[in-house]
Amino acid sequence: MTRLGRRGFLTATAGFGAALLTGCATDAPPTVRLAAGEVGGFYDAFTALLADAAAATGTLHIEPVTTMGSLENLEMLTRGEVDAALTLADAVHSAPGRLVALGRVYENYLQLAVRVDGPIGAVADLRGTRISLGAPGSGATLTGERLLRAADLNPGSDVTLTHLALRDAVTAIADGNADALLWAGGVPTGILDVPHTLRLIDMGALVRPMRDRFGYLYDRVVIPADAYPGAPAVPTIGVANLLVTTDTLAPALADVLTELLITRADRLVPAVAAGTQFLDVRSLIGTDGVPLHPGAARVYRRYHG
């Protein structure tokens, strides 16, 4: 993949930033408010890295906005409270209005965690238990209910649902106030103490039922052995994570953000995820049916025709 050096990138994008600042009395770069996610999760880590990469170029200021996750991010985006958002692909397809993508930035892994010494060995064993399906406003609330239905479990009757922030869900399991939690994110997630106090459940067999009932957005992926040190490989379900916006985002800003994704790709994967996540043009343009912002499409064509 062709890469621009710092000077080339600044030359290519300086005009965009300057145009956006016409009539302003300051030389500060334009600001993009980006809805991220829970502190300690991959959305949070990725947004911080993207903000650092933007600051290094001097052409853009990215303001991370802490949220509970995908659904809250999309609500904020559609209300105009942020300029761009990170979200699970299935949440985008369930959102009202027309959204456009800047790129597919990585794969989220659904992680169903239970007490390491508990009796739950499969999703079917959740019948009669208490599970946290993500924080309120997280994409796991949508995907988790779909997962239960794919396993022939009725959310709310067969399984008692709560919606807790990840840290609170981990505490609830430790205190005996919950039996399981579902988390959608990258691996490893540091707060999930696998394999010492928590164990991940194999969900590979549910990929086909998920696709049959809810569409093609769900992939079979494997959490590699030792992704959590000492833990075995665990098949699970993957969902693309997209960086999305609306078609009202200025093409110049879409251009600069997409340039960052391409030219700074090697700096945008959290170090703990090396080997399980990557960014390149082949993955960036695979936005699972969400159309690209025209500004982003022009950048990808500029690199690859």
C-alpha positions in Angstrom: 0.0 0.0 0.0 1.3 3.4 -1.0 2.1 5.6 2.1 2.7 9.3 2.3 5.4 10.7 4.5 4.7 13.5 7.0 5.5 16.2 4.5 3.4 14.6 1.8 0.5 14.2 4.1 0.7 17.8 5.3 0.9 19.1 1.7 -2.0 17.0 0.6 -4.3 18.0 3.5 -3.2 21.5 4.5 -5.5 23.1 1.9 -8.5 21.3 3.3 -7.9 22.6 6.8 -7.2 26.1 5.5 -10.4 26.1 3.6 -12.4 25.1 6.6 -10.9 28.0 8.6 -11.7 30.7 6.1 -13.0 33.7 7.9 -11.7 32.5 11.3 -9.2 34.6 13.4 -7.4 31.5 14.7 -4.9 29.1 13.2 -6.2 26.2 15.3 -7.2 23.2 13.2 -10.8 22.2 12.8 -12.3 20.0 15.5 -14.1 16.7 15.0 -16.1 15.4 17.9 -15.9 11.6 17.9 -18.2 9.4 20.0 -16.0 6.6 21.4 -17.1 4.2 24.2 -16.4 3.1 27.7 -13.1 4.0 29.3 -10.8 0.9 29.1 -12.4 -0.5 26.0 -11.2 -0.7 22.4 -13.3 2.2 21.2 -11.7 4.4 23.9 -8.2 3.2 23.0 -8.7 3.5 19.2 -10.1 7.1 19.6 -7.1 8.1 21.7 -4.7 6.8 19.1 -6.6 8.5 16.2 -6.6 11.7 18.2 -2.8 11.5 18.7 -2.3 10.7 15.0 -4.4 13.7 14.0 -2.5 16.0 16.4 0.8 14.8 15.0 -0.2 16.1 11.5 -1.5 19.4 12.8 -4.4 19.4 10.4 -7.2 18.2 12.7 -8.2 18.1 16.3 -10.2 15.1 17.4 -12.2 15.5 20.5 -13.0 12.1 22.0 -16.5 11.8 23.7 -16.8 9.1 26.3 -20.0 7.1 26.0 -21.5 3.7 26.8 -21.1 2.4 23.2 -22.6 1.9 19.8 -26.3 2.8 20.4 -25.6 5.9 22.4 -23.0 6.9 19.8 -25.5 6.6 17.0 -28.1 8.6 18.9 -25.6 11.4 19.5 -24.6 11.4 15.9 -28.2 11.6 14.6 -28.9 14.4 17.0 -25.9 16.3 15.8 -24.1 16.2 19.1 -21.0 14.6 17.6 -19.5 14.6 14.1 -18.5 10.9 13.8 -19.0 7.8 15.8 -17.6 4.3 16.3 -20.3 1.6 16.2 -21.0 -2.1 15.5 -22.2 -2.8 12.0 -25.4 -4.4 13.1 -26.3 -1.3 15.2 -25.8 0.9 12.1 -28.2 -1.2 10.1 -30.8 -0.9 12.9 -30.4 2.9 13.2 -32.9 5.4 11.8 -31.7 7.8 9.1 -29.0 7.5 6.5 -25.5 7.1 7.8 -22.3 6.8 5.8 -18.9 5.2 6.6 -15.4 6.5 6.7 -14.0 2.9 7.1 -14.2 -0.4 8.8 -11.6 0.0 11.5 -11.4 -3.4 13.2 -13.3 -6.5 14.3 -15.3 -6.7 17.5 -15.3 -10.0 19.3 -18.3 -11.0 21.3 -17.1 -12.3 24.6 -19.4 -14.2 27.0 -17.7 -14.4 30.3 -18.7 -16.5 33.3 -17.1 -17.5 36.7 -14.2 -19.8 36.1 -15.5 -22.3 38.6 -19.2 -21.9 37.7 -21.5 -24.5 36.0 -22.1 -22.5 32.7 -20.4 -24.3 29.8 -22.5 -23.1 26.8 -25.0 -20.4 25.8 -27.8 -22.9 26.4 -26.8 -23.1 30.0 -27.9 -19.5 30.5 -31.5 -20.5 31.0 -32.6 -19.4 34.4 -29.4 -17.2 35.0 -28.7 -13.5 35.3 -26.7 -11.9 32.5 -25.5 -8.3 31.8 -25.9 -7.6 28.1 -23.6 -4.6 28.0 -24.1 -1.1 29.4 -27.2 0.9 28.5 -26.5 2.4 25.1 -23.9 -0.2 24.1 -24.1 -2.3 21.0 -24.0 -5.5 23.1 -27.6 -4.7 24.2 -28.8 -5.3 20.6 -26.4 -8.0 19.6 -26.8 -9.8 23.0 -30.6 -10.2 22.6 -30.1 -11.5 19.1 -27.6 -14.0 20.5 -30.0 -15.3 23.1 -32.8 -15.6 20.5 -30.4 -17.5 18.2 -29.9 -19.9 21.1 -33.6 -20.3 21.5 -33.6 -18.3 24.7 -36.2 -15.7 25.3 -34.6 -12.5 26.8 -36.3 -11.4 29.9 -38.1 -14.6 30.7 -35.7 -17.5 30.1 -32.8 -15.2 31.1 -32.9 -12.3 33.6 -31.3 -9.3 31.9 -29.3 -6.4 33.4 -27.3 -3.7 31.7 -24.2 -2.7 33.5 -21.0 -1.0 32.5 -18.2 -3.5 32.0 -16.4 -2.8 35.3 -19.7 -3.1 37.2 -20.6 -6.3 35.4 -17.3 -7.9 36.4 -17.9 -6.9 40.0 -21.4 -8.3 39.9 -20.1 -11.7 38.9 -17.5 -11.6 41.6 -20.1 -10.7 44.2 -22.6 -13.4 43.0 -25.1 -10.8 41.8 -24.7 -11.9 38.1 -23.9 -15.2 36.4 -22.5 -13.9 33.1 -21.7 -10.8 31.0 -21.5 -10.2 27.4 -18.9 -7.7 26.0 -18.3 -6.7 22.4 -14.8 -5.4 21.9 -11.3 -6.2 21.0 -9.1 -8.8 22.7 -7.7 -8.8 25.2 -9.8 -6.5 27.3 -7.7 -6.0 30.4 -10.5 -5.8 32.9 -11.7 -9.3 32.0 -9.5 -11.5 34.3 -9.3 -14.5 32.0 -8.5 -17.3 32.8 -8.0 -16.7 36.5 -11.5 -15.6 37.7 -13.5 -15.6 34.4 -13.9 -18.1 31.6 -15.0 -17.4 28.0 -17.7 -19.5 26.5 -17.4 -21.0 23.0 -20.1 -19.4 20.8 -18.9 -20.6 17.4 -21.9 -22.8 16.8 -24.2 -19.8 17.0 -22.7 -18.0 14.0 -25.0 -19.8 11.5 -28.2 -19.3 13.5 -27.3 -15.6 13.9 -26.7 -15.2 10.2 -29.9 -17.1 9.3 -32.1 -15.0 11.6 -30.4 -11.6 11.5 -28.3 -11.3 8.4 -24.8 -11.7 7.1 -23.1 -9.2 9.5 -21.9 -12.0 11.8 -18.6 -13.9 11.3 -17.0 -16.9 12.9 -13.8 -15.7 14.6 -11.5 -17.2 17.1 -10.0 -15.5 20.1 -6.4 -16.8 19.8 -4.8 -19.0 22.5 -2.9 -16.8 25.0 -4.7 -13.6 23.8 -5.5 -13.7 27.5 -2.3 -15.2 28.9 -2.8 -18.8 29.7 -6.3 -19.1 28.2 -7.1 -21.5 25.3 -8.4 -20.5 21.9 -12.2 -19.8 22.0 -14.4 -19.6 18.8 -16.9 -16.8 18.9 -18.8 -14.3 16.8 -17.3 -11.3 15.2 -19.0 -8.1 14.2 -17.3 -5.3 12.1 -16.6 -2.0 13.9 -17.2 1.0 11.7 -16.3 4.7 11.8 -19.4 6.4 10.6 -20.7 9.9 10.1 -23.5 11.7 8.2 -23.4 13.1 4.7 -23.4 16.6 6.2 -19.8 16.1 7.3 -17.7 18.4 5.2 -15.9 16.5 2.4 -12.6 18.1 3.5 -13.0 16.6 7.0 -13.9 13.2 5.6 -10.9 13.4 3.4 -8.5 14.2 6.3 -10.0 11.5 8.5 -9.7 8.9 5.8 -6.1 9.9 5.1 -5.3 9.3 8.7 -6.8 5.8 8.6 -4.7 4.9 5.6 -1.4 6.6 6.3 -1.3 6.1 10.0 -2.8 2.5 10.0 0.2 1.0 11.8 -0.3 3.5 14.7 -4.0 2.9 15.2 -4.1 -0.6 16.7 -3.7 -0.7 20.5 -0.4 -2.5 21.3 -2.2 -5.2 23.4 -4.1 -6.2 20.2 -1.1 -6.8 18.0 -1.7 -10.0 16.0 -5.5 -9.9 16.4 -6.3 -6.6 14.7 -5.0 -4.8 11.7 -5.9 -1.9 9.4 -5.3 -1.8 5.6 -7.2 -0.6 2.6 -8.7 -4.1 2.0 -10.3 -4.1 5.4 -11.1 -0.3 5.6 -13.4 -0.4 2.6 -15.3 -3.5 3.7 -18.1 -1.5 5.4 -20.8 -4.2 5.3 -23.2 -2.4 3.0 -22.9 1.0 4.6 -22.1 3.4 1.8 -18.9 5.4 2.0 -18.9 9.1 2.6 -18.1 10.7 -0.8 -15.0 12.3 0.6 -13.8 9.0 1.9 -14.5 7.3 -1.4 -12.4 9.9 -3.2 -9.5 9.2 -0.9 -9.7 5.4 -1.5 -9.9 5.9 -5.2 -6.9 8.2 -5.0 -4.8 5.4 -3.6 -6.2 2.5 -5.5 -8.3 3.7 -8.4 
